[in-house]
Amino acid sequence: MLTLKGPKIHLRALEPEDLDFLYQLENTELFWEVSNTTSPYSKFTLRNYIENSHKDIYETKQLRLIIANTKKSQPIGCIDLFDYEPKHKRMGVGIVISKLDERNKGYALTAVKMIIKYAFNHLNLHQLYANISEDNSASIKLFENSNFKLTGIKKDWIYSNKGYKNESIYQLINE
């Protein structure tokens, strides 16, 4: 089976046609807290980001892939690998299913399992980690179901309009 293709979803590179999808995703304030965003993105900025997304992961230290519904080939979310540390062979992983009607269908779990295989088999990583706000029960469940283990808590790490929150660190080590 191919690493980034499945019967229901596939992970693919960014395309120029994804501009409107990314614009909506990056400018949805609901997602800003988890992405550390504090202001909107312009289409100009996002167009440049897409145009430069072909650059090598070793240069940019990150990779964003679109999660697309295989039947419709429509983007439903993104999965990101970030903060690549080649010496230590580790990367962070983040995911969002932005289409609310596409949530709770197993797509996120499938996408995380695909990115795990990709990271360990193609990037030769030793570990992946996810930083998850302690009140994000859906993400905690997702990463625990993907065999990530809670390894630490960063106290008062995230400031939101509700005050400070702790952030949990989940790791998956390739044994």
KEMIZA-286888 format. One record per residue (C-alpha): x negated, y, z negated. Coordinates in steps of 0.1 Angstrom, whole numbers, plus 5000, padded with zeros to 4 digits. Last residue first. Example, Ala and Ser with C-alpha at 12.3 -4.5 7.8 and 13.67 -1.06 7.14 Angstrom:
BEGIN
486349894929
487749554922
***
This chain:
BEGIN
488350174817
489850474835
490750704807
494250864806
494451164783
497251364767
496451694750
499451844731
500052224730
501452384699
503852674702
503753034692
506753264692
510153224709
509253474737
506353254744
502753224731
501052894738
498152764717
499552794682
497752474673
495952274700
496951904693
494851604702
494551264718
498051174728
497750874752
498450874790
499950534801
502150674828
505250624806
503450844781
502951104808
506651114818
507851104782
505751394772
506751574803
510451534795
509951624759
508451964766
508652104731
505052014722
503752204752
501851964774
498251974785
497551674808
494251484812
492751264838
489751044832
486750864847
487151004882
485950824913
487651074936
489150814959
490050524935
490450694902
492051024914
494150864941
495450584919
496350844892
497851074918
500150794930
501250704894
501951074887
504051094919
506050774911
506750904876
507851244890
510151084916
511950864891
515351004899
515751224868
515051544888
515951584924
519051804918
516852044898
514552104928
511352224911
509951884903
506852004886
503551834879
500151904862
496951714861
493651804846
490451664860
487551444848
484351294862
482051454836
479551584861
482251644887
484351854864
487551944883
489552204865
492752124885
494751834900
498151954909
501451794917
504151984935
507951964938
510851874960
509451944994
511651805023
510551515044
514251415045
513651035041
510251055024
511251324998
508151534995
505851604966
503451874978
499851834969
497652094951
493952014947
491452184925
487752234918
487552464949
484252354963
484251984953
487951974962
487052064998
488852355014
492052285033
494052485008
492552805022
495452885046
497952785019
496353024994
496253305019
499953255026
500553244988
498853584984
500753745013
504053595001
503453784969
503153604936
505153714905
503653804871
502653624839
501753274851
500253034825
501652744846
503752594818
505052934807
505753054842
508052764852
511352924841
510153244857
510753104892
508353314913
505753034919
508452784930
510353024952
507253144970
505952794972
509152674990
509052985013
505452915022
505752545027
505952575065
502252675066
501552325053
500252205019
498751855019
500951555013
502251334985
504951094995
508351004981
511050734983
509350445000
505850544989
502950725004
499950874986
497850564978
498850355008
500050005000
***
